[in-house]
Amino acid sequence: MMVLDVLSSGPTGTAISQTVETIAEFLITANEVLVKKDSFKELAAYMERIKPILEELKKGKVSNYESFNQAIETMNKEIKDAKQLAQECSKKSKVYLLMNSRFIVKSLENHTEQLSRALGLLPLATTGLSSGILEEIEKLCDNMQSAGFKAALAEEEILEKIDSGIRENNVDRSYANNLLFLIAQAVGIRNDRSTIKMELEKFKSEIEDARLKKDLAEARQMDQIIALLERADAASSPRDKELKYFAKRQSLGSQILEPLQSFYCPITQDVMVDPVEISSGQTFERSAIEKWFAEGNNLCPMTLIPLDTSILRPNKKLKQSIHEWKDRNIMITIATLKEKIQSGSDEEVLHDLQTIQKLCEEKEQYREWVILENYIITLIQILSRHRDIRKHSLVILGMLAKDNEEAKERISTVDHAIELIVRSLGRRPEERKLAVALLLELSKYDLAREQIGKVQGCILLLVTMTSGDDNQAARDATELLENLSYSDQNVIQMAKANYFKHLLQRLFTGPDDVKMIMATSLAEMELADHNRESLFDGGVLVPLLHMFSENDLQVKTVAIKALRNLSSSKRNGQDMIRQGAARPLLQLLFNQNVQTASLWEDVAAIIMQLAASTISQDAQTPVLLLESDDDVFHLFNLVSFMKPVVQQNIIQTFYALCQTPSASYIRTKLKECSAVPKLVQLCENENLNLRASAVKLFSCVVESCDEAIVLENVDQKCISTLLRILKSSSDEEETLSAMGIICYLPEIDQITQRLLDAGALPIIKSYVQDGKDRDHLVENAIGALCRFTVPTNVEWQKSAAETGIITVLVQLLENGTTLTKQRVAQSLAQFSKSSIRLSRPIPKRKGLWCFSAPADVGCMVHGGICSVKSSFCLLEANAVGPLTRTLEDSDPGVCEASLDALLTLIEGERLQSGSKVLADANAIPLIIRYLGSPSPGLQEKSLHALERIFRLVEFKQTYGASAQMPLVDLTQRGNGSIRSLSARILAHLNVLHDQSSYF
């Protein structure tokens, strides 16, 4: 009969309690592990579930002491071992733990499995357990049996790389650097030299502990890992590396050693790279023996014994010996070539550089030796030599700096190194490409990056390269500028070189103080229009308007100054209006807040530039600066309250608007807000710039002004002011506008007399005569002159003629502009209308004719004695020829004015003589040609002229035939008066009878 004992007391109960306590201790320790936290957490969760099961066991009875004790002992042991593992994982070096991660995972897996088995024995060794507990035990055992503890993928990758590095004897620094970087990420430590070195020292200490504990296999394995990781930059200081390198180099001597005979491949007779041993025991270069076999040979090339061609064993010892021999010779070569490069000729230096470059390309370790031999200073120094030498030097420096902080530091600390490299950016494309690649690599090191941005002209050269033909060089330059953009000053330099990317980024997303710096730079920068437009394309308006809307006066001021600089571009100005920027600017002026008074000048200047941008705009999408009558009134009224510079900008705003499609509306509104009196007042201002602006705007308004307003405001003082401006101003636009005002003043007798009394005629004549290179000024001057040539006031005409102006006018018919010719012809026509009255009768001869002086010859047209100044005779002025030639001008207005002048010669009784003059000048054929003109005015004037001329038989006979067909055509397609007049001329020509229905 089986003995049953209760478990709540006695040794068995005590053992259960101890197991529960050990579990509690494990749970505390598991929370402190440095690695595999999830795995320890999973095991801890299983133990948490075991605790209540053990508590329930105390209520049962033992049915099999041996099995029960064995289960409890196993559980105690596994939990204690798991606790010990957790303690080690919370104290040892993180690197050591990572190297042992596979062992840790395996241990956790084993502990879980053993606990599951022990737990599964308990129901068999006890009785009285509830069905719930039995079910929980079964379920927990299943869970623990299926638990899978695995090393993380990152950890497995690191361990695989370590195994591979040790197996292949990889001594590359970059390989070790990458490994350390992955290790730092995996164990959660900072990737800097001090932290990593401290962790490696802990790792070494734990290796020594393993050695002391006689765990030699682990110590050997860890030594190999340390040897691999110590290749990394962070593992040892530059000084440690130098000491280690020079100790080795000095132990080698200075003589190059010839290869041993065993290093040669018996087939190729070259030193082997990958020696392999075949089944005969002989060693060959792998590629050579593989070729031997591929050609069908199955005998040993040396012993001629049959071979198993599938056997190729790497000869690792020989390969290692060859590597050591080669490395020894290369170390000596690198050490000896440096002095030759420093002192050799260009040809020798170039050859030695090619050797060093080839070695650097071959192996990273050789690059490290070049660095340790302090080649960097030498390579920098020769950057001032021949082009080919510079290129090789840049290539080598680029390879040394690649992923090597120490090399970057060494380059950066050589005097003028960065300046010499930057200098190559301005040379030929190939050298430029090498230089920018090197600078890009150096820019990853803080000190070098700081120096690069400070070299004069560097950023400008880089910006130029970003749009170059070489895509790789352009990408490198762009990336380098990105690296340099850490500095606000560099960003400003980029912007000054028309590279705005980083400035815009800072304006959009930078802190407030940086935004201020960038906006200030924009305000002060000299920009071409295409650069201003490029900034707008980049969205600069949005952050600037946001800054403008701030309450901070300093921020608002900087934004406005930047907008002033950018708005001078026509396209930008229109964009600002479209995007609603004009309204807050106008509102700032309209409010006249004293707190913003310091901004008025810049705001008024911006508004003026916005107005200027609306001149010559796209008719399909026009923009309007002033949207209402109130805007016009409020803005112009500010002229009365603002200081001169603001007044000037406001007036210039309206001057610009008077040249836009809305000019008529603006002029009308200006008259409504009594602009003329204010402008007349400002024309007398002592501030020359303000005066000039007022004169220009007045010239735009005066043409459409009511006569009463002009008569009231343009008094003798105003006229004297305008003439004084014409005599003394050096501003060409001001003089043009002043003459324009006089030109467009209403032809009121009082105004003309005021001008005459003020001495306007000599001044006008001087501008007509001396303004050869200022066409618009001459046009305005002749327009101003016209008022003095009206036939209704002969005295004014005489005053004008006395200045000698008629001769000057005739000359302008040959070389003036279209408008000049038209106005000249109009003036000559008006002069000519008075000639018949002013032609002096020829005095009758008295006494005996044979003793009297010869009689004066009378004018062919006017019959009396004529002169240019006294009777304004066109014949005396030799004006008929030039007027006839202008009949062939392409402009109808010129032709019509010239025809009017010529037709004054056939008025009234002068038909016969005048027609003769026109015929002699070949003017009549040209008049006939006007019958087919598309200009109704020319058609009608030519018909009236021909109707009179063809009353004379001789001219009818000479020119009638050529006029007949055009006249017939007009009778068929002309309007009523044209048809009637054409028919009348045809009657003169006897083509139609006088009673024709055409009349």
Summary of the structure (lengths in Angstrom):
residues: 999
radius of gyration: 53.3
end to end distance: 160.3
largest distance: 195.7
contacts: 3215
relative contact order: 0.02
helix: 72%
strand: 2%
